[in-house]
Amino acid sequence: MNLIGEAFAWIFSGDQSPFDPLGLALGVQLLYTFISVVIAGLIAIPLGWFIGHTGKGRETAVAISGAARAIPSFGLLILLTLLLGVLHKPEAAVISFVILAIPSLLAGAYTGLEAIDRRVIDAGRSMGMTEMQIFWRIEVPLGLPLLVGGIRAATLQVLATVTIAAYIGLGGLGQYIIAAIPLRRFDMLIGGAILVAVLALVIDGLFALLQHLVVPRGIRVAGAAQPQRRSARRRRAEALAVGAPAAPPATS
C-alpha cells in the first residue's frame, strides 16, 4: 500500500526529471496511437467494407487477421528498427502499430456489414435503390456500431503497445516504466503503469459511449423492446470484431 501511495505522490509531484514531463509523455502516447489507428483505418476499413458488401475474400481476410494477431509486436518493432535503421525509429514504430491495429479494424468493418439482416437489404433493392445507395444508406449506418467496436479494440491495443516504444527511445508513458526497472524506482514504475491503465480506461469509456450513440435510433428502440431477439449471427460478429472467440451456433 505504501508503494501505491508513493506512486501517486510521484504522479502529482510534477517533477519527472530527468525524463519528459507527464504532459509531453501523454501527448506522445496519444500521438502515436492516433497516427497508427488512422493509417490502419485508411487501409482496413475500405477493404473490410468491400468484403462485407460483396462477400468476396472473407476467408483470406480472416486468415490475414489471424496471422497479424499472432505477430509479437515487440519483436516486430525491434526487427523493423534494425531494418530501417536508427534514424527511422518513429517510422518503424508506426508500421508496427499499424500492423497491430489492422486486424480489429478489418474485422469490425466487414462483420458490421455481414451482421445486417439480409431482408433489410432485399427491401432496399425492391424499392429500387442502387448498390451504392444500399451501401451508404443501409449497410454503413447499420454496420457502424460494430465498426466503432473494431476501432475501439484497435485503439486500446495500440495505446497499450505504444508503451514499448520507449524501449527504442521514442518517449511516451512507457519511458517511466522501462527506466524505473534498472533504477529500482518502484514509485515511478507503478506510477507509469497507473497512468497507462487510467488512460486506457478513459479512452475505452469514451468509445463505449460513442458505440452506443452510433446505433440507429430505430435499432435502439427495437432492442429495448425485445432484448432477447438479438441474433446469434450478430453475437458472433461482435465477438470477431474485438478478437474474442465466438460462441458456436446453437444446434437443435
Number of C-alpha atoms within 10 A of each C-alpha: 6 7 14 14 13 16 22 17 14 18 19 12 9 11 12 14 7 6 13 16 14 19 12 14 19 18 14 17 26 19 15 21 24 15 14 26 29 15 17 25 23 12 15 25 22 15 19 27 25 18 23 26 20 13 14 11 13 17 11 11 19 15 11 15 21 14 11 17 16 10 13 11 20 16 11 18 23 17 14 18 20 13 12 13 12 13 9 13 21 17 15 23 25 22 18 27 30 24 20 27 30 27 30 30 34 31 33 36 33 29 29 30 29 21 21 19 14 11 9 13 17 12 12 18 14 9 9 10 15 10 13 10 13 19 21 11 13 16 23 18 16 21 25 19 23 29 31 23 26 30 29 25 22 29 27 20 18 25 25 17 19 30 22 22 27 18 17 15 13 20 22 27 31 27 23 25 23 18 16 18 12 8 10 10 15 16 21 26 22 22 26 26 17 17 17 21 13 12 18 17 13 11 15 16 13 12 19 15 11 15 19 13 12 17 17 14 10 9 11 15 11 11 13 10 10 10 10 8 9 10 11 15 17 17 15 18 24 24 18 21 30 22 19 11 11 16 12 9 10 6 4 3
